[in-house]
């Protein structure tokens, strides 16, 4: 099938080019990256074995960034980090969306591998319009969160590591330290979930359930709420 | 007297550690997918109308769905899965926004990767706001095709596969989307008086 040239390559006017660049020159924030890694419990996962798989799926090379040293169990260890009593406004804003039944895509649907090279952010705005692509610049993948959020993620990952190693008491100690160092951290919600799970694993199910119920009441629409509900016995 | 000989037992890792070890390749696959696709997911979410303030949360949700279903996702099809999931998440976010009756263009969130001057940042935010309005005007069907072709540079065949529609439909939607996009851009050039009297 003959495909038309992209609008960005058709000598668009200044405004049109600026609009198209605005849609291309965006990516995940450092906070989104850290929250995602924390939620999945993979901040410490090394990438050696998966580099080739990632490259085959995207055509990108994968930087090996190891924020922490822990193996994590995403399915069993949540994460969450926020002192329920003092959530940051940013975290609150994230949690105000209504409950969402997000249906995963139908796996039997035709699913072509979405092509490589298409995910590269565009060149800076001052680059002349036809110089924006061909070849499209390929910046290094931004795999490392910024220093402050990376430190917070590392701190949280230490707690997760302890929990994954069967040491909930150690996890709670690290979470206490985490709360002291990052009282208004960007991973507060993830820290609180991890604390609830550590309490449950330590055998203090009453405390875990109490915090879990408080969490559910405060953040009924959080993506973590189903997991926390189970701990609360709801 | 019977001597009791204690045979040293090999050290056994705790159950959780065993699970972690068993899951290591899965975790590595997941980590690689996050690292290589998170910008794509964030961009798709934003271009499909997720309010700026909700994008971080939506990125997290999208990857959590992937984590839940990872074992069912064929290697090589992960990005398609992520796109479809992100589209669902974005649709929900748009509905939530409508319910909240808030204005997404007034919401900003940290984009700490940006190191632009205030002027450049303001221009970028203005452009973002205008683009959001135009994409909204396209409607859902045209918007998806426009975003995937013009902003993500997928081929029509790839878009057809990702959306589960015939290539001919992709072509016709793209043609209409481009016409609409250009018409909307042209309207931005019109003096306000003309726009209001039209």
Interface residues (C-beta under 8 A of the other chain):
Chain A: X1 X3 X4 X6 X7 X8 X13 X15 X16 X18 X19 X20 X21 X22 X23 X24 X25 X26 X27 X28 X29 X30 X31 X32 X33 X35 X36 X37 X39 X40 X41 X42 X45 X46 X47 X48 X49 X50 X51 X53 X54 X56 X57 X58 X60 X62 X63 X65 X71 X72 X73 X74 X75 X76 X77 X90 X93 X94 X95 X96 X97 X98 X100 X102 X103 X104 X105 X106 X107 X109 X110 X111 X112 X113 X114 X115 X117 X118 X119 X121 X125 X133 X136 X141 X142 X143 X146 X163 X164 X165 X166 X167 X223
Chain B: X13 X14 X15 X16 X17 X19 X20 X21 X23 X24 X25 X27 X28 X29 X30 X31 X32 X33 X34 X35 X36 X37 X38 X39 X40 X41 X42 X43 X46 X47 X53 X54 X55 X56 X57 X59 X60 X61 X63 X64 X65 X67 X68 X69 X72 X73 X74 X75 X76 X77 X78 X79 X80 X81 X83 X84 X85 X88 X89 X92 X93 X96 X99 X100 X109 X110 X111 X112 X113 X120 X123 X124 X127 X128 X130 X131 X134 X135 X147 X149 X150 X151 X152 X153 X154 X155 X156 X157 X158 X160 X161 X162 X164 X167 X171 X174 X178 X181 X182 X185 X188 X189
